[in-house]
Amino acid sequence: MSAGAGIDLVSESFFANPFPTFERLRTQAPVYFFEPFQCFILTRGTDIESLAKSPHFSSRRANELLGGLGLLGEDAASKEMLAHWSRLVFFQDPPRHTLLRQLIMKGFTPAALERFRPRLASLVKGTLEKGLRQGEMDVVADFAEPIAINAIAELFALPEADRPRFMRWSKDLLKPAGVAVGTDEVRSSIRRTSNDMVAYLRDLVEKRRAAPGEDLISQFIAGEQGNPQLAGEAVIQSFQMIGAGFVTSTNQLTNTVLALLNHPEQLRELRADPGLLRGAIEESLRHEPAILSINRLCVEDTELGGTRIPKGRFVHAMTAAANRDPEVFPDPDRFDITRAPNRHMTFGVGAHYCPGASLVRIEVEEALRSLLTLPRWELAGRPYNYQGSNFQDRGPSSLHVRFPRS
């Protein structure tokens, strides 16, 4: 199948509902060369698992990805940005990836997040109360974003006055995650944001070295000690986890609320049996994921799914498509909060499974617990549009919900 066959992977309508396109690709061209971006698209779960396990595909792709997006030049800002991004765990292969992941995961264990749960529940309650006083709220701006930024900020002990700045930075930083970053002005803004945020965190890390606490930055600093290979990683990995954590949590929380509102019979079932809450979260992660794909760089000519992949090509594995694969999920387009098993790929596959997955789950869980204490919530009737300029992230730019009193 060629690009002339009418495959749309970039429009607003695609981001609003990419699943018919994914189904068409999965059945007609599961390994598809998308000419506008000169990359391959995978839509079958078996091929995505093969990609994740194959040594022919690498995560060490910062230079190629950023360069392909026009973000790199000969200027000092470009070189500084590349130096930072090349060290992110997201852009590593083993054994370096294994070492960095061990450093990061010490702060994201289930036990550590359970200790954080009471504080998170308090944040959620305070955020929802503001919306209730108004009788209506934008789930994105008034609920999901404040929860997401304050949760990650509390874990890293970011000063409260600086949290709006981190929200702006995080929104900018996720733009290079996919395939399009727009104008020269946007590219310049991304470089400036990246370098400004690293400079801020470098200063904050030095303050924590002098006066450590129980936050994640202090834990990363402690993890560096005694291992020269980890020198300076507290700055770089804090940069990644703060930036990625905010956008993913915001989108998944919003997508989950919308999925329940669009399936009122499932919302009624959840209200009748709160024990289905975690099943509802997993089904929202499968059916309406905040993350569309993972990507890798082909580093050696190879074959995948019966298609030749030449060295130097990017491959975007649409995990959201695999989540609707009928070979894995019976009646895959049905939203069913009782679905079991539910082994979706939203947080990735294998060694690169998202280190913040447990945080996203607990944020959505506490948000839903709080919302379910309300007798009614419903769409306010305003249109909502999906934001998206890349193959990775998906969520509405706004979602207005009201809380009728009767």
Helices and strands as residue ranges (DSSP letters): G 3-5, H 12-16, H 19-28, E 31-34, G 35-37, E 39-42, H 45-53, E 57-58, H 62-68, H 76-85, G 89-91, H 96-105, H 110-134, E 136-138, I 139-144, H 145-156, G 160-162, H 163-173, G 175-177, H 184-210, H 216-224, G 228-230, H 233-262, H 264-272, G 274-276, H 277-287, E 294-298, E 302-304, E 307-309, E 314-317, H 319-322, G 350-352, H 357-371, E 378-379, E 386-387, E 395-396, E 400-402
